[in-house]
Structure formats: structure tokens, C-alpha cells
């Protein structure tokens, strides 16, 4: 049985002590009324809902999965999802961080990130129906006409309708310039779409009254490649209530997230409405995709948290063997497995990865709010740069780490972890897709190296490394200061080498992308854990009552710096080795 209790102690520490978000929110438009007490009340309700409503439906939803009826082209979702979905909508969680002018509550995006973590931790499949809807809301809010916003945003925000994004086709995924779906002008503002889409999460279901699909397609006069892609809104039901020509033609049978309907979709003269300007669809879709990528990164974090808590619960009860230094519980047949160094290494690796990953996700979430609502233009730009730069890092690094945590949790339980009894095997299956969808982690790395690092002449990464370097100068712990100083130096040297080398041979950038993204993820997580430990040390000196919790912050930093930070140096060595060791073996010799 899965164990989960929202890690409110750590969440409170990050929000109130490390990031001091109340002071930040006081500077932001429309957020100055969000007091710490009100924030904590919202967090408490989130935790109750996630643990009390979403978690009980998780395992039943995985076991039942979704079913498809070819006669009606309809999809039935797990029976256990019906009541939680309704409660989710009725409680107003769908409108949490949505714009007030269209019926949202207008709370900070950071609180949405926190809730996304809790939802992923307790029921990833069910929460996906709402997560993609949020992405559709973001895209419409930024790019749709006033008419489309007025018609579609309010029911999406209220949770009456859900949203999808329809990109991938049978012959193309990453290379979207190859899409074949066509949109023909029908009447003023209306288009007829024909084509096929695959792997569409929530493409058909029986939970919401309507489904609003955001579809990439090409107009008759479209330029070749990605420059010819346009974005269309295609509703399941038209404004007059008639069924539109977009249908599910089957379901994927997959490894995990079985309660989430992953659909094959067919567009058969489907009526659609152009969003924004023609041939600008990919740019618009990135608004939705960036939101989804942050959400997926947090999925890895949430799934890992539940896996860790379940593994820890097992470890505290399991007795096997004796401590290598002598029996710790001589009156019992065996010692608790927490006496074994390797078990402790696995659990500490999980805990450190999660606490560092949570700090990284929340840091980016906070800067998302700053980028949109801070009164100072320069501060908005700084925060925007940081969010743009680190979105692929959050998506790829946190899902890699989340899967690693789930794997280590299974290993902690041994044979019990491989069975269905404890539920961690489901978390491992559910987490695996997070490293693939919304752009594989390899694609995130290429985006990071090819687009994000060079943007604005490298302004974002220079500002980021300067911020880390400034902290290093005042870091309270000498060992941490030395390790972080070395990490900043190695990142800087690696970027300099890569910039020079990739200009001569672009394949070098491709070879370096994945290890470089991981290098940044490790170093930034170390930076945030070091900041956390410094804050904790000050609180301890002040006599804060959370003594054990704060002491653990210092110990987790020390563990991470010994176990994980050395990888930064190793990754640099791999990167500067170039590409030859990857490209020399002839294809026929694989």
C-alpha cells in the first residue's frame, strides 16, 4: 500500500524561509493580499484533498484503466475517477492560478506548482486531465482572439471542459514540420480540418462536458517545414451543441498512466478556429508546451516523493540481518534494515534528490510569477530569462531524478518492491513516460544547448552563474563553498569550450547536450541545498523549535555534496572528450 503525506514541513520551509515568498508576493500586482496564514491554509487544504480524495483512486484506476468502444468511438475512464474528478471541479482547484477576468482565483503560479506536485504524488493519471487543460488555458490566454477567449476560457477554467494538445502524427513526432493535417478555409474565421493525430492524452473521455483540442495543422498556402504550422481550436462539441468531426479511433495500450486515456484521433472535416496569426502555430503551442514541461518535471518530483515515503515506511518496519558493527536490537531476531549503510545510501539519495528537486521547481515557479507581475521591467526580464533557461532543466533533470528515486525505492524494498502489494511498481511505470512525453529528455537537452543557452547572447546563463557565484562568496560552510566554486568554474569552462568547438562541428553540441543539462541540474540542486542549509543554520542559532528538521537540512547538503556533486566533474570530462567516441562506430557494427 502506498504511503503519502504531503511534505508540508519542507514546503513551508522553502516558501517561507528559503524564498521568503510573502515578501516577493507583496511586490507583485494582485498578490499583496496573500498573507502567510492564508497561504498555509490553502496548502493544508491541498494536502487534504490530494491525500484524502486523489490517492484512494490511484491504484483502482491503474488496475481498471480506460476502455474504448469502437461502435460509439467513446472512451470510458476508470470508475474510481468519477467522484474525485467531480470533487476536483467543485472544490475550485481547476481555477487556482487562472486569470480572475475569466473566472479564475488569480493565485500565484507557484502555488499551482505546489499543487501539481501533490496531485502527481497521489494520482498522476487523473491529474493529467486537469494539467493539460491548464496548458490550453495558458495558450488561449496569450494568443487567442477576444471572441475565442470569451467563449472558451471560462468553462475551461471552471473545469466543465478539458483541453488537449494535438501535435504528434503517425509519421512524425519531434519533427513537426512534417505534419500532414490540413486546414481548409470554410467560412469567415472557420476552417475544416482533416488528418490524424496520435498519443493524445485525454483526447476522448467521459469526465467533462466538452473537450477543447488545440491542433497543429497546415493551411493550403503554408510554407514548408515548421514555418508553415498554424494552431487551431477544435471543440468536441460545437457552440450549437452538435458533435464536431474529431473522433477517437483507438487507445494506446501502455506501460503506465493507465487511467489516462492516450488516444488515436481522427479529424474528419472537423470545424476549427484559427488561433492568432497563420503560420505561427508552433510559437503559440510552445506557450502550452512550456507549461506542460514544467508540470511534467513536477510529476517526476511527486511520484518520487510517494515512492520515497513508501520505501521509508517499509524500511522502518523491516528487520533483516545485524548491523556490521554489532547488534543494535539484541533482544530481537534481527535489526531494522536502517542499520545497513547501503539501505541508508538509497534512502538518503532519494531524500536529497527530492528536497533539491523541490527547491529547483519552486524557484522556477516563483520566478514565473515575478516574470508576469513584478512592477520593475528589468526584474521581469531577469525572471523571464531564468524560467526560459531552466524549463528544459526542470523537465529533464527532475524526471530523470524522479525515475531514479522510484527505482531506488523499489530496490529498498527488494522483492517486495517488485510486487503490486506495495504499489511502488506502479509509480515506476507511471514515472517512465515523464522522461518521454512533452519532448524527450534528449530533446530537452538539445533545446537547452541550441536555444536556451545562446538566447540574448547568453545573458540568461551569465546572470544565473553570477547569482550562484555571489552566493558562494557568502556561503557559511567552507566545504560547500569550495565545491560550489569548483562547479561554477567547471560549468563556465565547459560552456566556453562548447561554444568554440560547436562552431567548428555542430555534432559536438549534440554529443554534449544531455551531459551538460545534467551538469547544470546537479550544480543548481547543490546550490539550492547549500542555500537551504545556510538558512537552516541561522534558524538553529536563533533557537528555532524545528531543531531536528533544520539539522537534517545541513546533513542532506553534506550528503549530496559528497555523493552527487562529484558527478559535475565527471560530466565535464565526458563533454570535453568531444564526439568521436560516439560517432566512430559504423552503423552496421551496432
N, C-alpha and C positions, 0 to 999 in steps of 0.2 A: 504493500500500500504506500502511495506517495505521501511524503511529509512536506508541508509547506506552511510557513507563517511569514507574511511579508516582513522583510528585514528593516523594520521601521527605525531601529536604533541607528543603523548605518545610513538610511535615507535622511533622517533628521540631522545626523552629523554632517553629511555632505551639504545639505541645503542651508542649514543654519550656521554651522561652524566653519566649514571649509570655504564655501562660496558666498556665504552671508547674503542670501538671495533677497531677503526683505529690504536691505539697503539698495540692492540693484533695482528691485521692482518699484521702489519708491521714486526712482528717477524715470520710470517708463510711463508713457501715456496709458491711461485706463487701468493701471495696475497698482496705483498708490493706495487703494483701499484693501489690498490683500495683506492682512496682518499675519504675523506668525501663528497666532492662535487659530485663525480661520484656515490657514494653510494646513496646520496639523489636523484640524477637524476633517478637512477634505481627504487627507492622506489616510486617516483612520477609517473613513467610510470606504475608500478604495480597497483597503486591505480586507475589510469585512466582506465586501462584495466578491472580490476575487477568490478568497479562501472559502467563503460560505456558499456561493452560487455557481461560480465557474468551475472550480476544482471537482466537485462531485460529478459533473457531467463529462469530465475529461476521458476517463477510461471507458465508460459505456459508449461514448461517441467513437472512440478508436475501434472498439470491437464491432460495432454495427456498421460504421462507415456510411457512405452515400450510395444510393441505388438509382438506376436510370430506367425509365420506361420508354422504349422506342416507339410505342404506339402514340403516346401523347407528347413525346420529346420533353418529358418533365423529369426533374430530379427530386428525390426525397432525401432529406438530411436526417441525421440520427434523431430518434425520438427524444433523447435526453437533451437535445439542444433547444427544443421549442420553448420551454419555460424560461431558461436563462436568457435567451435572445429577447423575449418579451420584457423580462425584468431589466435587462440592459437598457432597452429603449425607454421604458417607463421611468427609470431612475435618472434619465437625462445624461448618461455617460457619453452618448454619441455627440453631444453638443459642448463638451467640456471646454475645449480650447478653440471652438469655432467662432467666427465673427458675430458680434452682437447684432449687427444690422440685418442679419439673415436668420436670427433665432438662436444663435449660439450664446454661451456663457462668457466668452471672451477671456477665460483664464489663461495664464501663461502656457506657452508651448512646452515648457519644462515639466509642468505637472502632467501634461499629456504623455511625455516620455516616461515619467514615473509610472503612470497607469498602464502604459503599453507593456512595461516590464512585468507588472503584476499579472496582467492578462495573459501574456505569453507563458509566464511561470505556471499558471493554473489551467489554461486551456488554449493552446496555440491555435488549433484548428477553428474553433468557434470565433475567437477574437479576430481571425483573418477577415471575416466578412465585414467587420467594422473598420479594420485597419486600411483596407483598400478603398473603402468609402471615404475615409479621411483624405486619402491621396487624391481622389476625384474632386473632393471639395476644394482642396488647395489649387488644383489645376483650373477649375472653373472660376474660382475667386480671382485668380491672377489674370486669366486670359479670355474668359467668355464675355459675350455681349451682355449689356444690362438686361435684355429680354430673356436670355437663357439663364442668367443668374436669378432673376425674379421667379422664373418658372421652376427651376430645379434645385436651387441651393437649400431652400427651407426644408423640404421633405427629406433631403439627404442628411442635413444636419439633425433633424428630428429623429432620424433612424427609421422612418417609414419606408424609405427607399435605400437601396445599397448601390455601390458603384464598383465597376471593374475597369481594368485597363487591358485593351486587346491589341497586343503588339505582334507576338510570335505567330508565324505561319509554318505549315509543314516543311517547307524548304528553306526557311531562314529564321534564325533567332537573333544572334548578335549582329549580323549584317542586315540591318533593317532596310537598307537601300534596295534590297531585292524583293520587297513585298509586292504581291500581285493583287491585293484587294483594291478594287476600283470604285470610285465615287463619280457618278454622272449627275450633272445638274438636272433637276426635275422642275422646280418652280422657284420663285424668289426665296432664297435662303434655305431651300430644301434640296437634298441630294438622295440618289438611290445608290446604295452600296451593295456590292456583290464580292464574295470571296470567302475564305476560310481562315479561321484562327485556331490555335491550339494552346493548351496549357493555361487556360483562362480560369483563374481562381474565382469561385463564386459566380461563374458565367450563367448558371441556372441553379435555382434553389427554391425552397418552399417557405422561406422565413420572412421575406419582406414583400410588400405590396407591389413593388416595381423594382427593376434593375436598370441602372443607367450605365451604359457601356461607353467608354471613351476609346474610339477606334482609330488606328492609323490606317490611312488609305491614300491612294494617288488619284489626282484629277486627270482628265484627258490630256491637258496641256502640261503635265508635270515634267520638270527637268529630270534627268536620270539621277539615280542614287538617292542619298538621304536628303538632298536639297529639294526633292520633289514630293516629300511626305507632308500630308495635311492631317489635321486632327478633327474628328467628328464626334458629336454626341449622338448616340443611337439608343433610344429607350426601348425596353422590352414592350411596354405599353405606351401608345401614343397619347397625346393630350386628350383626344376624344374617347379614350378607353379601348381603342382597337388594338389587337395584337400586332406588333410590328414583325417584320420579316427577319428576325435574328433568332436562331434556334440552337439548342444544344443537340449535337448528334452522337454524343457518347461521353463516357467518363474515362479518365486515366485510372489504371489500377497500379497503385504506387506503394512505395516502401513505408511512408509515414504520412502525417497530416491527413489521415483517412477521413476525418469528419469534415474536411474542407473539400468542396466539390471542385475538382480540376477538370475543366470541360473542353471538349472539341466544340467549336462554334461555327455555324454556317450563316452567312449573310446572303439573303435571297431577296433582292430588291428592297432591302431594309431602308426605311426613311431615316435620314440623319441630318444633322445641322452643323455647319462649319463653325469651329471654334477659332476665333481670331482670324489671322490672315492666311490665304492659301500658301501652301508650301512651307509653312513654319511649324508644322506639327511636331517634329522631333524636339525642337526647342521647347515647345509648350509641354510636351509629355515629360520632359526632364523635371519639370516642377513636381509632377506626380511621382516620378521615379525617385527623385532625391528624398522626398518624404517617405516613400516606401523603403528606401535603402536604410534610412535611419531606423525605421520601425523594425526592419529585419535584423539589424545589428543588435537591437534591444531584445529581439526574440532569442538570439543566442544567449544573451545575458540571463533572461528569465528562465529559460529551460535549464541552463546550468545551475541556477540558484536552487531550483526544486531538486535537481539531481544531487547536488551537494548536501542539501538538508536531509534528503532521504538516506544518503550514504552515511552521514554523520549519525543519524538516528540508529541505523543498523550497527555502526561501529561501537556505539556506546553500550549496546546490549550484547554484542557478540564476544564470547570468551573462547580463545584458542591459543594453546601453547603457553609458554612462560617468557617473561622478559629476559633478554640476554644478560642482563646484569643481576638476575635473581628474581625469584617470585615476588610479585607486588601484592598479590592476594593469596597468601599461602593457605588460607582457610577454605579456598575454593578450588575446584578441579583444574581451573586454568585462569590465566589473566585475561583481562579485557584487551582486545586487539589494539587499542590505542597505545599500549606499551611498545609496540613494534615500530622502529624508525621508518620502515618503508610505508606502513599504513599512514603514519603521520605525514610523510612526504606527500603522499597522494592527497590527503585531506587539506594540508596547507597549500598545496599547489592549486587546488580548487578554490579555496577561500581567498587567496591572494589574487588569483585571476579575476574572480568575481568582484572583489572590492575595487581593484584597479580599473576594471572594465566599467563598473557602475560610475565611478568618478569621471571617466572619459566620456561616457554617454551623456551624463548630466551636464558636464562642462559644455559640450556641444549644444545641448538643448537650451541651456541658459543663454549662450551666445546667439542662438536662433531668435530668442525674444529680444535681445539687445539689438540685433541687426534690423528688426522690424519696428521697434518702438522707442529707441533711445532718442532724446531730443538733439543730440550732437551728431552732425553728419559724419564727422571723422570717426567717431566711436561706432556708428552704424556700419561704416565701411570696414573697419577693423574686424568687427564681429562677423560680418558677411564673408569676408575673406577666410576667416577661420572655419566657418561652417562649410564653405565650399571646399576648402582644402581637406578637411577631416571627415567629410561624409563617406568617401570610399574607405577610409581607415576604420571608421566605426562599423561600417557594413562588413568588411572582410575580416578585420582583426578580431572583432567581438564574436563573430560567428565561428571563426576558427577556434578561438578560445572557448566558446560555449560548447562546441563539439568535443574539444579536448576535455573539458570538465565532465561532460556526460560520460565520456569513455572512461575517465579515471574513477568516476562514481561507480560504474559497472564493475570495474576492476577491484574497487574497495570491497564490494560485496562478494567477489569471487563467483562461484557457481550460482549463488542466489541472484546475482545481478543479471545473469543470462536468462533467468526465468521471467514469466509475466507477473509473478506474485508481488514483486516489489515495485513494478511499474517503470523502473529506470530504462529498461529496454525500449519502451515506447518513447521516452524522452530522447533517447539516442536516435531512434528512427525519425522522430519529428524534427530533430535539430539538423539532420543531414541536408535537408533541402535548403536550409538557410545559407549554405555556402554556394548554392547554385542559382536560386531564383533572384530576380531583380538585378541580374548581371552577375555572372560567376565571380568568385573572388579573384580569379586571374584577370578578368575584365576590369574589376575594380582597381587592381594594381596597375594595369595599363592606363586607365583613366587618371590615376594618381600621378603617374610618371609623365604621361603625354600631355595632359591638360592642366591638372591642378598645380603641380609644382611650378610650371613655367608661367602661369597666368599672372598678368600685370607685371611681367618682368621678374617674377619670383618674389614679389612683395609679400605675399602671404607667408611663405615658408621662412623668409628672413625675419619677419615680425614674430613668428612663432618661436624660432630658435633664440631670438633675442630675449623673449619673455622667459624661456627656460633658463637661459644663461644668467639673467638678472636674479632669478630665484637661487641659483647655485651660489651666487656671491653671498647670500644671507642665510643659506641653509644651516641649521643648527648642528647637524650631525656631520662630523668630519669625513667619515667613510662615505656617506651618501653624497656629500659634496664632491668628493674625488671621483666617484663612479659616474655621477651625472655630468661632471665636467668632461670626462673622457667620452661619454656618449654624445654630447653636443659636438665635441671635436671630431669624432668619427663620422657623425652624420654630415657635418659640414665638409669634411674631406671627401666623403663618398659622393656628395652632390656635385662638388667641383670636378671630381674625376669623371662622373657620369655625363655631366654637361659637355665636357670636352670630348669624351670618347664617343658619345652617341651622335654627335655632329658628323663624325667620320664614318660611323656604321650604326644605322638605326636598330639593327638586331641586338646590339648591346643593351639598348634601353629595354627591349623585350625580355632579354635574359635577366636584367636586374630588377624588373618591376615587382615581382612577388616578394623576393627577399627584402627589397627596400621598404615596401609597405609594412612588412612585419617588423623591420628595424625601427621604423617610426612608432608603430603600435607599442612595442616593448619599451622604448625610451620614454614615450609620453605617459604610459601607465606608471613607469618608475617615477617620473617627475611628479605625478599626482599623488602617488603613495607617499613620496617624500614630503610633499606639502601637507598631506593629511597627518603624517607622523609629527611634523613640527607643530601643527595646530594642537594635536593631542598632548604633546609635551608641555605646551604653555598651559593648557587646561589643567593638567595634572599639577603643575606648580601652583596654580590658583586654587587648588583644593576641590576641583570638580568632583561631584559624587559618583560619576561614571568611571570609577578607577579601573576596574577590570577591562571594560570596553576600550578605554583610551590606551591602556598599556598594550592591548592587543594590536592597536594601530601601529605602534612602534615596532612590535615584534614582526608583524606582517611585512612592514617595509624591509626590515633586516633580512627576512627570509627571501623576499622577492629579489632583493639586490644580490643575494648570493646564488640563487637558483636560476633566475631568468635574465638578469641584466648581462651576464657574460655572453649571451646569445647575440647581443648587439655587435660585439667584436667579431664573432664568428661569421655573422651575416655580411659584415663589411668585407671580410676576406673572400667570401664566396662571390660577392658582386664584382670586386676589382679583378677577379680572375678572368673576367670577360665572358665571351660566349662560346669559345672554341670547344670547351669540354661538353657543351650541349649540342653543338651543330656538326661535329666531325663525323659521327657515326652515320654511315649511309642508311637511307630509309629501309632498304631491303635487308639490312642486318639486324633490325629490331626483332 
